[in-house]
Amino acid sequence: MNPIERIYKIQHLLQDRKAVRLDEFLDSLEVSLATFKRDLERLRDRFGAPVIYDRQTNTYRYEIDPASKQAKTHELPGLWFSEPEATALVTMQHLLSSLDQGGLLGPHLEPLMTRIDSILGGEEASSKELRQRIRVIPQSIRKTSTENFSLIGSALLKRQRIQMRFYSRASHEVTEREVSPQRLIFYKGNWYMDAWCHLRDGLRSFAIDGVQHLSIQNKPCKELPNKTLDEFLTTGYGIFSGKATKKVILRFKPDMARWVSSELWHPDQIGQFDQGGHYTLEFPYSQDTELVMDIMRYGSNVEVLSPADLRRKVSDCHAEAAKLNA
């Protein structure tokens, strides 16, 4: 039983039995007298528990409130975690904070950090040390409005429609949209909203940094089954989703194969090595916008075996890049 668990146990015994003898504490906690006294002092000093020793009854109890003539009550703050759980909590909080370079969750994460340190009590120093030992390096994060992000989250939970002005970088156009938000997606350092677009009468993914103005409408969302969302938004490739209709087959050179074989490109991917050490990777996709960019990252280390139209597109991109850098 770790110190946090023992303090919780002391609190529980005092609340349950009202007055507890020393031997009852030692038997229940299975600790030495010195350890019990340290835990009791911590309960009093750090958590403000009004625990006293009653010499007349030879027991520990809560002191009496002079006004009510009743024993005072006391609640320990927050939740209680074992050491591995607390470590995991601090790690996840720090990772989330590090990823939030746009400041969208900052106002909510700061109180959480304070609460976690309060929960850990004497382990506060170690929790700060742990944060210093974890480093997350965000990349290609675009600035997003904190207000828009909060409104989208509120509409998503309340299941209400959104009226918004949206700027599309792909078409360089601004359109007015009424949408029914379905999911928030954090992908490669940026936030997206998967929603039913009532203008286009279909599912779409919207980059939240492209939302220029929005308001929550007093209209219920169009609800879609999770199966429909998964088929349309998950079976494709990357954020440019859609129901998968094509299959790509890529062949990586041996040196790069050792890295790529450990990567997840798609939930339904199939990969295998050949006798020469090359790695063949195949998976379904719908749109190739992001797929082309990811293939281009590997330069001459990857060959597109199929489909032919994707192979030509990647080849044309390499040719254009060669011209620019000639």
Rosetta blueprint (number, residue, H / E / L):
1 M L
2 N L
3 P H
4 I H
5 E H
6 R H
7 I H
8 Y H
9 K H
10 I H
11 Q H
12 H H
13 L H
14 L H
15 Q H
16 D H
17 R H
18 K L
19 A E
20 V E
21 R L
22 L H
23 D H
24 E H
25 F H
26 L H
27 D H
28 S H
29 L H
30 E L
31 V L
32 S L
33 L H
34 A H
35 T H
36 F H
37 K H
38 R H
39 D H
40 L H
41 E H
42 R H
43 L H
44 R H
45 D H
46 R L
47 F L
48 G L
49 A L
50 P L
51 V E
52 I E
53 Y E
54 D E
55 R L
56 Q L
57 T L
58 N L
59 T E
60 Y E
61 R E
62 Y E
63 E L
64 I E
65 D L
66 P L
67 A L
68 S L
69 K L
70 Q L
71 A E
72 K L
73 T L
74 H L
75 E L
76 L L
77 P L
78 G L
79 L L
80 W L
81 F L
82 S L
83 E H
84 P H
85 E H
86 A H
87 T H
88 A H
89 L H
90 V H
91 T H
92 M H
93 Q H
94 H H
95 L H
96 L H
97 S H
98 S H
99 L H
100 D L
101 Q L
102 G L
103 G L
104 L L
105 L L
106 G H
107 P H
108 H H
109 L H
110 E H
111 P H
112 L H
113 M H
114 T H
115 R H
116 I H
117 D H
118 S H
119 I H
120 L H
121 G H
122 G H
123 E H
124 E H
125 A H
126 S H
127 S H
128 K H
129 E H
130 L H
131 R H
132 Q H
133 R L
134 I L
135 R L
136 V L
137 I L
138 P L
139 Q L
140 S L
141 I L
142 R L
143 K L
144 T L
145 S L
146 T H
147 E H
148 N H
149 F H
150 S H
151 L H
152 I H
153 G H
154 S H
155 A H
156 L H
157 L H
158 K H
159 R L
160 Q E
161 R E
162 I E
163 Q E
164 M E
165 R E
166 F E
167 Y E
168 S E
169 R L
170 A L
171 S L
172 H L
173 E E
174 V E
175 T E
176 E E
177 R E
178 E E
179 V E
180 S E
181 P E
182 Q E
183 R E
184 L E
185 I E
186 F E
187 Y E
188 K L
189 G L
190 N E
191 W E
192 Y E
193 M E
194 D E
195 A E
196 W E
197 C E
198 H L
199 L L
200 R L
201 D L
202 G E
203 L E
204 R E
205 S E
206 F E
207 A E
208 I H
209 D H
210 G H
211 V E
212 Q E
213 H E
214 L E
215 S E
216 I E
217 Q E
218 N E
219 K E
220 P E
221 C L
222 K L
223 E L
224 L L
225 P L
226 N H
227 K H
228 T H
229 L H
230 D H
231 E H
232 F H
233 L H
234 T L
235 T L
236 G L
237 Y L
238 G L
239 I L
240 F L
241 S L
242 G L
243 K L
244 A L
245 T L
246 K E
247 K E
248 V E
249 I E
250 L E
251 R E
252 F E
253 K L
254 P H
255 D H
256 M H
257 A H
258 R H
259 W H
260 V H
261 S L
262 S L
263 E L
264 L L
265 W L
266 H L
267 P L
268 D L
269 Q L
270 I E
271 G E
272 Q E
273 F E
274 D L
275 Q L
276 G L
277 G L
278 H L
279 Y E
280 T E
281 L E
282 E E
283 F E
284 P E
285 Y E
286 S L
287 Q L
288 D L
289 T H
290 E H
291 L H
292 V H
293 M H
294 D H
295 I H
296 M H
297 R L
298 Y L
299 G H
300 S H
301 N H
302 V E
303 E E
304 V E
305 L E
306 S E
307 P L
308 A H
309 D H
310 L H
311 R H
312 R H
313 K H
314 V H
315 S H
316 D H
317 C H
318 H H
319 A H
320 E H
321 A H
322 A H
323 K H
324 L H
325 N L
326 A L
